[in-house]
Amino acid sequence: MNKTVTFGEIMLRLATPGHLRFVQTDNYEATYGGGEANVAVALAGFGCDSYFVTRLPGHELGQAAVNTVRKFGVKTDFIARGGNRVGIYFLETGASQRASKVIYDRADSAVTQMRPEMVDWDAVFKQARWFHWTGITPALGENARDCLKTACEAARKAGATISCDLNFRKKLWTEKQAQDVMNPLMEYVDVCIANEEDIEKSLGFKAGETNVESAELDESGYAELAKSIREKYGFKTVAITLRESFSASRNGWSAMLHDDAECKEPVRSTRYDIQIVDRVGGGDSFASGLIYGLMAFDDSRKALEFAVAASCLKHSIAGDLNLVSPEEVLKLMESGGSGRVER
């Protein structure tokens, strides 16, 4: 039984074509995506019985968002309909030393006005094996926080494993606001997924002398960080993504995992040197890969390697969604990533 559930906001993504700047473009490429929706799509692609819960307007833009995840095999039975707005984000894709930029237009979106009673949470989590959420959802306001807490309580009651990608967004709330809300929610979390900035901003823990922008990683600092938050919150598993930003176009990509099983001491994955097509959704692809790996393999090291390889492939795909199969991920793990043409 591999029923998985995610809850959060899906948004309309309006991206400038290619690498055009906002001030250059006279048209935008429209797609849909959002942290938890991205995870739901990837898990469906891996063969899971994947459910996505959110609230969307009944008009055509809301239906287009539903159609997007449904097209990729996600179950939409528990999406509540109502409200007037679909959240929007505008994306300018960077290159070389020019960073990508995101502008949000998501105030008063349908999910921010969602109340817990709009969804039958016991039905949502019936026979569910896994529930995933991100720190973006509670940043959307009191209503979203109430829904999330209700979802966590229902997932815990159903016996599902609960994972959280901390995903701090400074455009949505302050560090103090994040820590005041996120710390109490950690009591529901079994698997914590984050990068070093997320942990510092959301939970108040800092990783050594790491300087990501100069591509310098203090591995021992990350190991101590993983141990510290496991001890503090009682997480079963902590996974920290490690990104070395050489430029907007080229990153080093790996991760570290610490758990109760194979990795009682933190271990680091294979490191990939990636040329980036689209970075958005990279963390979500890691999260979905880890969730699938922890369910599919009796080896948390292999689950970590699967997550990093899946996310490596996502960086080569335009859009938010990671549209790869388990076979493609396993092939990358075995080959090391030559990129040779398949004939």
N, C-alpha and C positions, 0 to 999 in steps of 0.2 A: 504494500500500500504506500504510494508516493503522492498523496494529496498534499499540495502546498497552497498556502494562502498568503497574499500580500495585501496591504492596505495603504493607500496614499493618494496623491493627486497625479493625474495625467494631464499634460498641458499641450497646447498647440505650439509647435516650434516653428518660428519664422527665421530662416537662416539666409544670410547673404550668399549668393552663388559664388562658388570657388573660394577665393580669399579676398573678395571685395570688402571694403570698409563700409560701415553704416552710411557714411556721408557720400559714398560713391554709387551705391546701388539704387536702381529704380524698380526692383522686384525682389521678392523673397521666395525661397523654396519652403513649402508648407509640409510638415510631417507632425507626428505626435510622439510624445515620450515623457518620462518622468521616472524618478528613482525606482519606486516599487513596481510600476508598470513594466519598466525595462527588465527587472528581475523576473516578473511573471512570464514575460515573453520568452526569455532565455530558458527558464525551467520547462516551459511547454515544449520548446525545441529539443530539450534533453530527454523528453519522454515522460515528464511528470504530469500528473493530473492537476494542472495549475489554475488557481482561482485568483482573480483580482477584484478587490472591493474598493469602491470609491463612490462619489456622487457626481453626476453630470446632468446638465440641462437636457430637457426633452427635445430641443431643437436640433437642426441638422449638424451643427458643429459638434454638439455632444454625441450625436449618433456616429459621426465620423470617428471620434475617439474610441467609442465602443467597437466599431467595426475594425479599427486598426489592431487592437489586441486580439479580437476574436479571429481575425484572419490568420494569425499565427498560432492558433490553437488554445488560447487562453479562455477559460470558462468565465462568463460574465453574468451568471445567474443572480449574483448578489450586488450588482451595481445599482445603487439608488438613483432615481431620476428626479430632477427638480432644480430650482435655482435658475439664474439667468446667464451666468458667465462660465466660460471655459478659461482657465488660466492660460496666459501666453508668456513665452519667453523668446526674446530676440537674440540671435547668435551671430557674432562676427568671428569667423575662424581665423586665427593667427597663423603666422609662419615665421620660421627662423627666430629672430630675437623679438618679434612682435607677438605679444600674448593674445589669446582669444579673449573676447569680451561677451558678457551676458547682461542683458537688460530685462528685468521682470516686469510684467504687467498682469498681476495675478490677484490683486486686492478684490475681495468680495466674490471670489469664485465659488462655484457651487459647493465644493467640498468644505470650504471654510464655514458654511452655514449648515453643515450636516450635524444631526443629532444622533446619539446612540440608538434611540428607539426606531430609527429609520431602517435598521437592518436587523434581521434575526441572527444574532451572533452565534447562538447555539447551533443553528443549522449550518452556518458558515463553517464551523470547526468540527462538525460531525465527521469522525474518522480522519481528521487532518493529522498529518505527520509533522508538518512544519509551518510556522508562521514567521514572516519576515516584515520588518518595518524599518524606517530610517528616521534620523533626527530632523529631516525636513518636515515631516508631518506635524509633530508637536509645535514646530515653529510657526505654523499657519494660524495659530490662535486657540482660544479656549475651547471652541466647539470641536476642533480636530483633536485636541488633547483629551477631551472627554471620550470621544469615539475610540481613540487609541487605547486608553486605559481599559475601557470596556472590552475591546478586542483582546488585549493581553490577558485579562481575567478569564475570558471565555476560552482562549487558547490554552492557558494553564489548566483550567478545569478539564479540558478535553485531552490533556496529556501530550500536547504538541510541543516539540522543541521550538524555542523562540530565539530568533537572531535579530540583531540590530546593527545596522551600519550607521555610525554616529553622524556622519554627513553634516558638519557644521556649515551654515550659510550665513555669512556676516551681513548680507543684504536683507535677511529676514529677522534677525534678532541679535542682541548683544551677548557677549560671553557670560555675563552675570545671569541674564535671562535663561540662557541655555543651561547653565549649570544648576540653576534653581529648579528647572523642570526635568532635566535629563537624569540627574542623580537619583531621585526617587524612582524613576522608571526602570533603573538598572536592576531592581529586585526581580523583574520579570524576565531578564535576559539570560539565556544559556550560552549563546555564541555572540561575542562582540567583535565587530569588524570595523576597522578604522584606519586612518593614516595618523601620523604624529600630530598634525595640526588639529584634527578632529578631537583627539584625546585631550590635548591641551585646552582647547576652547570650550569643549562640551563638558569635560570632567575635571579639569584643573590639574592634570598630570603632564609633566614635560619630559621629553626624551633627550637626555644628555646634551651633547654639543652639536647635534645634527644641523646642517645647513643645506636644505634641499636645493635652494637656488644656485648654490655653488657646486651641486652634485657631490657633496661630501656627506656620507652616512656613517654615523657612529653606531656600529652594529651592537656593541655592548650596551649602549644606551637604550636601544630598542628592546633588547632582551630584558633589561631591568624594568622597562616600562610595562612590557607584557606581564612580567611576574607581579609587578605592583598592583595593576588593576585587577588581575585575577584574584590576588589575595584580598583586595579591598571589597570587591563585589561578588566574589564566589562564582565567577564565570567558569563554565566547563571548558570553553575554548576561547582563545584570543587570537585573532589574525590581524596583522598589521601590514598594510601595503607599503612598499618602499619605492618611491619614484625619484629618480635622479634626473633633474631637468637640465639637460644640456642646452636645449632651446625649445621653442614651441613645436618644432618639427621632429625633434629627436629626444627620446627619453630612455633611461635605463629603467627596467621594470622587474620587480621581484617582490617577495613577501616573506614574512616571518610568522610562525605559528607556535603556540604554546597550549598544551591541553593535558587532560588526565590520562590519555591513552599512550600513543606512540611518542609524543613529544613532551615529555615531562620537563625537559629543558628546551628553551626556544630553539627552533631550527629555521634556517633560511632556505628558500627555494632556489631553483635555477633562475639565473638572471638573463633577461632578454634585452637586447639593444633594438629598440623599435623606432621605425620611421612612421610618424603619425599622419593618418588620413583624417580621423575624427576622434578627439579625446573624450568628448561628452559620452557618458555612460560607461567609462572605463572602470570606475569603482563598482558600479552595479553589475557589470559582467564578472568581476572578481567575486562578488558576493554570491551571485547565482551559481558560479562554478564551484565555490566552496560548499554551498548548500547541497548541490547535487553530489559532489564528491564525498561529503560526509555521510550521505544516505547510501551511495552506491558502492563504496569501498570500505573494507574493514581495515583501513590503513590511512590514518590522518595525514601522513606525509604525502601519500599519493593524492589525497583530496586537495592538499595545498598546491601540489604541482599542477593538478587539473585546473584549479582556479586561476593560477597565474598564466597558464597557457591559454585558457579560454579568454582571459582579459587581453592577453597579447594579441590574439586574433581580432578582438573587437576594435582595437585601435586602427585596424586596416579597413574598417567598414564605416561608410558614411551613415549618419543618423544616430539616434540614441540606442537602437536595438542591436543586440548581439545575435546575429542570425547564423549561428554555426551549429553543427551537429556534434554529439559526443565523439563520433569517429574522427572528425577533423581535429578535435582537441587532442585526442589520444595519439593521432599521427604526428602532431607537432611535438608532443612530449617525447615520442620515440625518435623523431628525426633531428630534433634540435632547431628546426626552422630554416631550411635551405631556401624555401620559396621557389623551388623548381616547378615548371609547368606540369600539370597532371594531364596525361594523354591517354 
